[in-house]
Amino acid sequence: MASDNVEVLRSAYDAFARQDIGTVMAAFNDDIEWEVPDSVPWGGNYQGHEGVGSFFGKLPEHWQELSVQPEEFIDAGDTVVARIHLTGTGAGGRLDSESIHLWR
C-alpha cells in the first residue's frame, strides 16, 4: 500500500498533467526548495511557493508541450523517489528522457 506521501505526490503529478498548478502548489510545504540543474536556461534554486511558482511560470516560455509522467514511486518514509519519463517539444527540439525526482 502506498504511503500518504506517495499519494500526495501522485495527485500532484496528475494535477500537473491537467495544468492545474494551484493544486500542484497546494501539495508543497510553504518552505519548499526546488533545485533545477544549471544546465537548463532557467536552472537554479527556487525557494518557497513564490519561487516555485515563478519556475512553473517559466515553463511555457521554453516548452510548447511538456509531459512529466511518473513511472514509479519508491517510498522511503519521509523521502520518496519518483522515476519520471519526460517528453516535450521546445525551442531546442524534442525531449524524451528519464529523470529522478527526489522528494523529502
N, C-alpha and C positions, 0 to 999 in steps of 0.2 A: 504494500500500500504506500502511495506517495505521501510524503510529509506535507504539512501546511505550506512550508517554504516552496516546495516544488509546485504545488497547486497555485500559489500566488504568482510564481514566475510563468507557469503555463498560461494563466489568464492574461498576464501582461503581454506575452508574445502574441497571443490571439488578438488582443486589443491593437497591438502594433500592426498586425496584418490587416485589420479593419481601418487603420489610420486614426484610431481613437486614442490620441496622445494624452488626453486628460485622464483616461483610465490607466494608461501606462504609468503616468506620473504618480497617480494615487497609490500605486504598488510600491513606490520607493520611499524610504525614510527621508525626512527633511534634510538630513546631513549627508545625502548620497555623494559619493566620489566616483566620477565616471572618467576612466582613462582611455584615451584613443591614441593608437600609435602615431608617432610623429611622421611616419612615412606617408600619411594621407594629409592633404592640404588643410583640413580642419582638425587635425590631430592636436592633442594636448590634454590637460586635465580640466574637467568641468566640476564645479562644486555646487551642491545643493540643487533644489528644484529649479531655480532660476538658471543656473549654469547648464544643467542637463537639458532644460527646455530650449536654451539657445543652441545646443548641439542638435537637437531634433529639428529646430528651425532651419539649420544649415543644410540638412539632407536634400530638400528639393532643389537647392542651388546646384547640387552636384549629381543628382540621380533623377532621371525621368521615371525609372522603375526600380524598386528595390524590394526584395523578399528576404526575410530573415526567418528561416524555418528551423525550429529546434528538432533535432533528430533523436536526442537522448538527454535525459536528466540524470545526473549522478548525485544522489543525496548523501551528504556527509554531515548531517545535523545542521549546524549554523552556516555551513558552506554548501553551496550547490554548484555543480559544474554542468553547464549546458553545452552539448556538442551541436553546432549550428551549421546549416547549409545556407550560404549566401548566394543569391543570384540578383543580377540587376543590369541596367543599361544606363550609362552615364556619358559624360563628355569624353572620357577616356576609353570608351568602348564597353564591351560586355564583361561582367564579373560572374564567375562561377567557382566558388571556393568553399572550403571547410574552415571553420573557426571554432574557438573555445571561448565561452563567456564564463567568467568566474564571479559568483555572487556570494556575498557574505552579509 
